[in-house]
Amino acid sequence: MSDPYLWSKLINLAYQRDTLLARNLEGFRAEGTNIVKSKNNKYVLRPTYGEESSWQDEEDYRKYADKFLKPYKDLLVELLGMLGE
């Protein structure tokens, strides 16, 4: 599945459960975060760096992820799991 499709599905699922999480995810997408499959075949969020991204480096991404995504960790993991269904 393509990244735009996955983002659309993830954000729609998030809006059904928690509007603030959905808005946070929209921001992370706009900043240069991708949805990719991990080694264990689960979808995860991964930042990109450089010209295609607003993230300066891993520390920059972590700072915002800790503030805006970490409070929703369990729900986010559940929603990412639903992308494979």
Secondary structure, DSSP 8 states (H G I E B T S, - for coil): --HHHHHHHHHHHHHHH-HHHHHHHHHHHHHTEEEEE-TTS-EEEEE--STT-S--SHHHHHHHHHHHTGGGHHHHHHHHHHTT-
